Amino acid sequence: MKIIAVAGGSGCGKTLFTSLLVERLSKTAVLPLDSYYYDRPDHISSENYDYDGSQAFDFELYQQHLAKLTVGESVLKPNFVYETGKRSTKFAEIVPDEYLIIEGLHVLLHTKIRNFLSFSFYLESPLDVAVSRRCLRDINDYELSAEYSLNQYLKFVRPVFFDQIQPTKKFADLIVENRYETRLDFFIDNYLEDNEL
């Protein structure tokens, strides 16, 4: 099994990049870090909770599942529900395949995870583009207000990006600049034509 990481800040295009890779690589499973949030504590409101900081994620379980997949064992991936701030009682079975893509803000943060990797991408976007994408996603996908999204960005997302996420860029095998006009589908097609993952 080849394990590919897709990392980068919020709004940089990780989810799109991953879906494009899945379309082009046969026999691919995906293990998104976003499924491995801890439950948000009841005494902290969503407005005051940092969903971007590494402390919000259950890396112990994530690493356990990653290790199992690498030896051919299936895992039951949790399902985090943003509306409730909790994991649901439903799980999704992830079956190991020829490729495994791990995707998320902090997938390059820990050495134990990096040691599993065959290749890693870090997506980088201008901050104004990333903020705009993130805000539009929050409005369209989660029915949140632009005010809420921008407040979260200023309070949590921006500081975490500079403190925890951007420094992991040095661990990536390839940095992909995803500007507003970038066609990630063309980039991936050209890359896979010239390189083997």
N, C-alpha and C positions, 0 to 999 in steps of 0.2 A: 504493500500500500504506500502511495505517495501522499504526503500531507502538505497542503499548501495553506499558508496564512494570508489573510487579507486584512490589513490593519489601517488605521488612520483615524482622524478626528470625526466628530459628528458633522454630517452633511457633506462629507468628501466623496461619497459615492460607493461605499463598501458593498452595500446590498446589491446595487445594480451591477457592479463589477463581478460579484460572486455569481449572480444569476446568469450573466453572460458567459462566465467560465463553465458553469454547469451545462449550458446549452451546447458548448463546444467540446467538452471533455466527456467521453462516454464513461458510464459506470462511476458516478460521482455521488458521494454523500456530503451533507453539510452539517456542521456543528456550530451554530451561532452562539456566541458568548451571551447575547442578550436574553437567551432562555434561562440563564443561570444566575439571575438576580436573587439575592436574599429577599425575603418578604420585607416590605417597608414597615417599620415599627408603627403601631397604631397611634402612638402619641405624637408622631411627626406627620404633618400634612404634606400632600404632594408638592405644594408650592415651596416648602422648606426642606425638601429631601433632595440630596445630591445623587442623581441616578448615573452620573458620569464618572465619579471617583472610583478607583479600583476597589475601595472597601465595600462597595455595594454588590460585588459579585462573589459567588461561591466558587472560588478557584480550586478548592480542594476537590469538590465533586466534579468540576470540569476536567481536572487533570486525571481523576480516576476514570472517567468515561473515555477520555482520550487514550489512556493506556489500554483499556479494554478493547477499544476499536482497533488499535494497532496489532493486537494479537488475535484478531478475528472474532471477537465477541460482540454481540449486539448490546446496545444500551437503551434505557428508557429516558429520553430527554425530557426535562421538565418544561412546563409551559407557563411563562410569566405573563400576567394580565396587568397591563398598565393602569386600567381603569380602577382596579381594586388595590393595586400595589402588592399583590400576593401571587404566589404560584397557584395554579388551578389544580384540581385533583386528576386532571387528564394528562397523560404522557404520550409522547410520540416515540415509536421504536426507530432507532437509527441502526441500520444494518451496514457493516463495513463493506467497502467496495474497492475498486482499483484506485480511486482518488478520494481523499477526504479534505474538504475545505473547512478551515476554521476561520471564523470571521467575527470581528468585534474591535471595540476601542482599544482593548488591552491585551490582545492575543500575542503581542511581542514583549510584554512586560516582564514575564517570569522566565528564568533560565530553564526550569523544568519543562515548560511548554515549548520553548524554542528548540530544545534538544530533540523533540519529536519531528521537527520540520524538515521537509525536503526542499522547500522553496518558500520565499515570503515576499509579498508585495506590500508597500506602504503607499496609500493614496494621499495625495496632497492637493488641496484646493486653496485659492485665495480666500481669506477669511470672509470677505463680503459675500462671495459666492456660496461658501459653506453655510453661513448664517441664513442666507435667503432660502437655500434648499431646505435647511432644517425647519425654518419657520413655515414654509409651504407644506412640508410633510406633516408637521404637527397640526396644522389647520385642516388639511384634507384627510389625513389618515386617522387622526385621534380626536378631531373636532375640538381642538384647543384654540384659544384665542391667540392672536399675534402678540398681544401684551404679555400673556403667560409665557409664551415661547421665548420672547426676547428677554424677559426678566430671568428665566432659567438660564439663558445663555450668559447673561452678565454676571449672575450670582455664582453659577456652578460650572457651566460648560467651558467658558473661556479660561478660567484659572486652571481647571484640570487639564485642558489641552496643553497649555504651556508647561505645566508642572510634571505631568505624568505621561501624556500621549506623544507629543512631539519628540521628546528625547528618545523614544523607542525607534524612531526612524533610522537610527544608526545600525539597528540590527537587521534591517530589511535587505534582501538580495537585490530588489529593484524598487526604486521610487517612481511612482506614476503621477505625473502632473495632470490633474483633472480640473481644467479651467471651465468656464461657462460654455465655451465653444468646442470643447474636447469631445470627440466621438470615441467613447470607450470600446464600442463594438469594432471599429476599425483598428484601434490600437491592439486589441486582443487577437484579432484575426492575423494582423501582421506579425505580432510577437510569436504566436503559435506556429506560423508558417516558417519562421526562422529559428525557433528554439523548441526544445522538448522539455515539458514539465514532468 
